[in-house]
Amino acid sequence: MSGDTLRLASGALSIELSRFGGSILSGSYAGIPIFRPTETDGLASQRHGAEAGFPLVPFGNRLEGNTFTLAGHRYALPRNAGDPCYLHGDGWLATWEVASHSKTEACLRYEHRAVAPSPYAYDAVQHFSVDGDRLTIRLAVTNRSALALPMGLGHHPFFPKTAGTRLGAKADRFWTERAGHLPDQPGAIPRNLDFESGNPLPRQWLNNAYEDWDGKAVIEWTERDLCLEIEAGLPFRHFMLYTPEDADFFCLEPMTHLPNGHHLPGLGGLSVLQSDESLVGTITFTPRLIAKER
């Protein structure tokens, strides 16, 4: 550990973390980047320039109108970044405490106390471990409010996007995007955006939710002879796919809920946690070299 940076290493896998935003700063396998440090519109990036992944707590993506109603009570959350909507929760903008750190493991903690008008008070924990060639992230959020509140988890990694990048991921439904980068309508997955069989990433703007994901994805960088297997167990059953047009990065963000879930039927998969109740989930990233045909 050097200052606020923590390094993990196992085999050919190397990961660099930061207390700022509880973020991943970089990651490589056999010297090849598997994450892509990217500047984001938030306070965390002002501290260290760029991050390659960050947690989404106490829920992810945007909250339309920065308000929601639950059990007849209306709540408001203040705008927290450059976006007009409250964006990605609080953890990505906060300084996390290092609870423990070794060559192969790190545990980061964040305590958030309610600041009016927001009702959210919670504890969040991230446990990172590298074992062999696998990175495992275990995320947890615990409601510390006296109120029952909708909460969720997510992770927002940035990956390199090359000309030869291919993605494999199976989901059941696709959400279009409307003004304000908010989800619009669910429906069938467009043919050019269906990655079940593994397809190249298009160069167009993408900022869409995929619903009822099977929790598995594979990224292939064909010109680098490298792939990355992603696996997310329950309760992660949705993902966001984001990339600006012609960008050199993209994001596949495992989430326990849909974006703007506070305003969707069934809260979009958000979990209403009672006081002191927790939500826990695990995501793994396993890189491997692709064997060349002889």
URHUBEL-V691008 format. One record per backbone hydrogen bond with DSSP energy under -1.0 kcal/mol. CO is the residue of the C=O (numbers start at 1). NH is the residue of the N-H. If there is no record, write none. Layout:
CO NH
CO NH
This chain:
2 5
4 19
5 2
6 17
8 15
10 13
12 30
13 10
14 28
15 8
16 25
16 26
17 6
19 22
19 96
23 18
24 52
26 16
27 34
27 35
28 14
29 32
32 29
38 51
40 42
44 47
44 48
45 49
51 38
52 158
53 24
54 156
57 90
57 91
58 152
61 88
63 66
64 67
66 77
68 75
70 73
73 70
75 68
86 63
90 93
91 94
94 21
97 109
100 107
103 9
104 130
105 102
106 128
107 99
107 100
108 126
109 97
110 124
112 122
115 118
121 144
122 112
123 142
124 110
125 140
126 108
127 138
128 106
129 136
131 134
134 131
135 285
136 129
137 283
138 127
139 281
140 125
141 279
142 123
143 276
149 273
151 271
153 256
154 56
158 36
159 250
162 165
164 222
165 201
166 220
167 199
168 218
170 214
173 211
174 187
176 184
178 181
182 178
185 176
187 174
190 193
191 194
195 169
195 198
199 167
203 246
206 243
208 241
209 175
210 239
211 172
211 173
215 232
217 230
218 168
219 228
220 166
221 224
221 226
225 290
226 221
227 288
228 219
229 286
230 217
231 284
233 236
237 213
238 255
239 210
240 253
241 208
242 251
243 206
244 247
248 161
250 159
251 242
253 240
254 155
255 237
255 238
258 261
260 263
261 264
264 267
265 268
266 269
267 270
268 258
271 151
271 273
273 149
274 277
277 143
279 141
281 139
282 233
283 137
284 231
285 135
286 229
288 227
